Each structure stands twice: as structure tokens, then as C-alpha cells.
Amino acid sequence: MIEALPAAPSSVAEAHLIQDRVAAALGEAIGGYKINALPGDEPTRGLIYARMIRPSPARIAPSEAPHLGVEAEIAFRFARDLPARDKPYRRAEVLEAMAALPAIEIVSSRFRDPLKALPLEQLADNLINGALAPGSETREWSRLDLARLHVTVEVHGETVVTRQGGHSGGDPAGFAVALVNTMRDAGGVKAGQIVTTGSWTGLRFLKPGDRCSIRFEALGGAEVIFEK
């Protein structure tokens, strides 16, 4: 782990470029993205390496994601390519191409103390993504009122969060649309890739040996076990 970058990025575009160049230098295949697209803000995305997408029930070693943060999220898997193009994608085009799935984002960082890093440094660090543990997907999700789903988080079978709603932007599918349009000039998105759309339950740090499960009403659940 490192304390800080030798020189912090000065823009979102520069932070995205650092992500891309690090992934290329490491030879990492990109299995998905995380997206932050709050109204009025410039959308930002983080890469999720394919080898760190572990279907539920996932097992993650502390050596792979040492900070062991967890967030309950709704993610989407793309059923077909949405390639680069000049014209923005319409919402309906993107939604038709996606399946929805519950997921646990495992938050971890290359910085020793990621929460003390500058926002653009966190962005350069893939928005401090360590891994993703997706559950089973469903194509029949458009009937759900995603913004109002009930979500629970359990650690060792004990409920630590229970709430209705809670997505920061109120529109997880809209965040996925923003990701697709963010990637229009960066190669587009590929069939099979996943986008995860932000925490519903805040960030909780766990410890080696912990088991965490999340469940979204009518959508399903996911589980991660942190090995000792």
C-alpha cells in the first residue's frame, strides 16, 4: 500500500486515464465498473477487474482487499455490447440491454488510509473498489420500484442495517445509463460486464473471518466471506 500519489490528478479525465493506464500495465481484464452520477456532478467511474468479480457466495482474502469495506448495492449486467458512438444512448436503449442483480461491493484501496485521500486520488484508485460479489440476476426487473426496495444487511446472521430505499441518487438504473454514456468515447461497454450503482446502506468495515449477506426485497441477495 502507498501513502499518496507522487502527484495528484488535476481533473476527472486525468484520474480516469490513470485507472486505464494502470489496468493496461497490469494486464487486467475489465469485468465491470462502478459509477457515481449524482445530479449536477460530472459522472465518474471506477474499473472493476474481472478477476475480482466473485459470484455469491464469494470468498475474499484480506491480502486481496485489505480494508474489507462492504456496501449493499444494485448492479446491472449488460446482455449485449453498447459500443462507442457519437450519439448519446437513450435511457430505454440501455434499460432494454440490462439485467438487474443484488451485489456487495467490497471497498478497498491501494492507499493505506483511503478515506484520507483526496477525491481525485480516490477516483484514480478505481473509486477505491476492491471487488464485487454479485448475486443472481433477473431480466424481469422493470416492474420493480427500485428506488423504494427494502434492503437488509447481516453480519454473522445478525441484522445490522434494515431500511426501505436509500440509494443516494434515487435512480440506480439512471446511474447505469450515465455509465454507458460516460463510456461512449472510451470503447463502450461489453456484453457480460457489470455496473454497480452506489451504496444503499453506507460503508461498513469488517474484519477477517466475518461473513456478510445482503438482501433486496423482490430482487434477491448476495454473500461474502472474508477469509482469515
GIPE-V860437 format. One record per backbone hydrogen bond with DSSP energy under -1.0 kcal/mol. CO is the residue of the C=O (numbers start at 1). NH is the residue of the N-H. If there is no record, write none. Layout:
co=CO nh=NH
co=CO nh=NH
This chain:
co=2 nh=112
co=11 nh=15
co=12 nh=16
co=13 nh=17
co=14 nh=18
co=15 nh=19
co=16 nh=20
co=17 nh=21
co=18 nh=22
co=19 nh=23
co=20 nh=24
co=21 nh=25
co=22 nh=26
co=23 nh=28
co=29 nh=50
co=31 nh=194
co=32 nh=48
co=33 nh=196
co=34 nh=46
co=36 nh=44
co=38 nh=41
co=44 nh=36
co=46 nh=34
co=48 nh=31
co=48 nh=32
co=49 nh=52
co=50 nh=53
co=52 nh=132
co=58 nh=225
co=60 nh=227
co=61 nh=64
co=61 nh=65
co=65 nh=68
co=68 nh=206
co=69 nh=107
co=70 nh=204
co=71 nh=105
co=72 nh=200
co=73 nh=103
co=74 nh=197
co=75 nh=101
co=76 nh=195
co=77 nh=99
co=78 nh=192
co=82 nh=189
co=90 nh=94
co=91 nh=95
co=92 nh=96
co=94 nh=97
co=95 nh=98
co=97 nh=79
co=99 nh=77
co=100 nh=138
co=101 nh=75
co=102 nh=135
co=103 nh=73
co=104 nh=133
co=105 nh=71
co=106 nh=130
co=106 nh=131
co=107 nh=69
co=110 nh=2
co=113 nh=116
co=114 nh=117
co=118 nh=122
co=119 nh=123
co=120 nh=124
co=121 nh=125
co=122 nh=127
co=122 nh=128
co=123 nh=126
co=125 nh=128
co=128 nh=108
co=131 nh=106
co=132 nh=54
co=133 nh=104
co=134 nh=56
co=138 nh=100
co=139 nh=141
co=141 nh=144
co=144 nh=146
co=145 nh=148
co=146 nh=149
co=149 nh=165
co=150 nh=217
co=151 nh=163
co=152 nh=215
co=153 nh=160
co=153 nh=161
co=154 nh=213
co=155 nh=158
co=158 nh=155
co=161 nh=153
co=163 nh=151
co=171 nh=175
co=172 nh=176
co=173 nh=177
co=174 nh=178
co=175 nh=179
co=176 nh=180
co=177 nh=181
co=178 nh=182
co=179 nh=183
co=183 nh=186
co=183 nh=188
co=189 nh=82
co=190 nh=193
co=193 nh=78
co=194 nh=33
co=195 nh=76
co=196 nh=35
co=204 nh=70
co=207 nh=210
co=210 nh=226
co=211 nh=156
co=212 nh=224
co=213 nh=154
co=214 nh=222
co=215 nh=152
co=216 nh=219
co=216 nh=220
co=220 nh=216
co=222 nh=214
co=223 nh=58
co=224 nh=212
co=225 nh=60
co=226 nh=209
